[in-house]
Amino acid sequence: MKRKAKTVKAVNGLAAISTDDAKRYRAEEAMRTLMRASEHVKDKGLMRDVKRLAKTQAAALSKVAK
């Protein structure tokens, strides 16, 4: 389905993105993010490394938060 081009006014010399386009972009970006996340969860080796890193980061943050 081809979308009709929208007329967009310039703001400070730059073209502004319409609200509909911005919402669509956010939804598409979120979909790609969720797809990548599901791929990462399936990778057992990567998840093991992520858990190890998270544990290290939590330990470092607990020292700072005292």
CNS distance restraints for C-alpha pairs under 8 A (distance, minus, plus):
assign (resid   8 and name CA) (resid  15 and name CA) 6.51 0.50 0.50
assign (resid   8 and name CA) (resid  16 and name CA) 6.22 0.50 0.50
assign (resid   8 and name CA) (resid  17 and name CA) 7.00 0.50 0.50
assign (resid   8 and name CA) (resid  18 and name CA) 6.79 0.50 0.50
assign (resid   9 and name CA) (resid  15 and name CA) 6.17 0.50 0.50
assign (resid   9 and name CA) (resid  16 and name CA) 6.34 0.50 0.50
assign (resid  10 and name CA) (resid  14 and name CA) 5.11 0.50 0.50
assign (resid  10 and name CA) (resid  15 and name CA) 4.36 0.50 0.50
assign (resid  10 and name CA) (resid  16 and name CA) 5.82 0.50 0.50
assign (resid  11 and name CA) (resid  15 and name CA) 6.10 0.50 0.50
assign (resid  11 and name CA) (resid  16 and name CA) 6.08 0.50 0.50
assign (resid  17 and name CA) (resid  21 and name CA) 6.35 0.50 0.50
assign (resid  17 and name CA) (resid  22 and name CA) 6.31 0.50 0.50
assign (resid  18 and name CA) (resid  22 and name CA) 6.21 0.50 0.50
assign (resid  19 and name CA) (resid  23 and name CA) 6.11 0.50 0.50
assign (resid  20 and name CA) (resid  24 and name CA) 6.18 0.50 0.50
assign (resid  21 and name CA) (resid  25 and name CA) 6.07 0.50 0.50
assign (resid  22 and name CA) (resid  26 and name CA) 6.20 0.50 0.50
assign (resid  23 and name CA) (resid  27 and name CA) 6.22 0.50 0.50
assign (resid  24 and name CA) (resid  28 and name CA) 6.13 0.50 0.50
assign (resid  25 and name CA) (resid  29 and name CA) 6.03 0.50 0.50
assign (resid  26 and name CA) (resid  30 and name CA) 6.05 0.50 0.50
assign (resid  27 and name CA) (resid  31 and name CA) 6.14 0.50 0.50
assign (resid  28 and name CA) (resid  32 and name CA) 6.32 0.50 0.50
assign (resid  29 and name CA) (resid  33 and name CA) 6.18 0.50 0.50
assign (resid  30 and name CA) (resid  34 and name CA) 6.16 0.50 0.50
assign (resid  31 and name CA) (resid  35 and name CA) 6.20 0.50 0.50
assign (resid  32 and name CA) (resid  36 and name CA) 6.24 0.50 0.50
assign (resid  33 and name CA) (resid  37 and name CA) 6.16 0.50 0.50
assign (resid  34 and name CA) (resid  38 and name CA) 6.23 0.50 0.50
assign (resid  35 and name CA) (resid  39 and name CA) 6.42 0.50 0.50
assign (resid  36 and name CA) (resid  40 and name CA) 6.28 0.50 0.50
assign (resid  37 and name CA) (resid  41 and name CA) 6.26 0.50 0.50
assign (resid  38 and name CA) (resid  42 and name CA) 6.47 0.50 0.50
assign (resid  39 and name CA) (resid  43 and name CA) 6.72 0.50 0.50
assign (resid  40 and name CA) (resid  46 and name CA) 6.91 0.50 0.50
assign (resid  40 and name CA) (resid  47 and name CA) 7.05 0.50 0.50
assign (resid  41 and name CA) (resid  46 and name CA) 7.98 0.50 0.50
assign (resid  41 and name CA) (resid  47 and name CA) 6.37 0.50 0.50
assign (resid  43 and name CA) (resid  47 and name CA) 6.22 0.50 0.50
assign (resid  44 and name CA) (resid  48 and name CA) 6.16 0.50 0.50
assign (resid  45 and name CA) (resid  49 and name CA) 6.41 0.50 0.50
assign (resid  46 and name CA) (resid  50 and name CA) 6.12 0.50 0.50
assign (resid  47 and name CA) (resid  51 and name CA) 6.09 0.50 0.50
assign (resid  48 and name CA) (resid  52 and name CA) 6.30 0.50 0.50
assign (resid  49 and name CA) (resid  53 and name CA) 6.15 0.50 0.50
assign (resid  50 and name CA) (resid  54 and name CA) 6.00 0.50 0.50
assign (resid  51 and name CA) (resid  55 and name CA) 6.14 0.50 0.50
assign (resid  52 and name CA) (resid  56 and name CA) 6.37 0.50 0.50
assign (resid  53 and name CA) (resid  57 and name CA) 6.10 0.50 0.50
assign (resid  54 and name CA) (resid  58 and name CA) 6.01 0.50 0.50
assign (resid  55 and name CA) (resid  59 and name CA) 6.24 0.50 0.50
assign (resid  56 and name CA) (resid  60 and name CA) 6.32 0.50 0.50
assign (resid  57 and name CA) (resid  61 and name CA) 6.11 0.50 0.50
assign (resid  58 and name CA) (resid  62 and name CA) 6.06 0.50 0.50
assign (resid  59 and name CA) (resid  63 and name CA) 6.63 0.50 0.50
assign (resid  60 and name CA) (resid  64 and name CA) 6.72 0.50 0.50
assign (resid  61 and name CA) (resid  65 and name CA) 6.06 0.50 0.50
assign (resid  62 and name CA) (resid  66 and name CA) 6.46 0.50 0.50
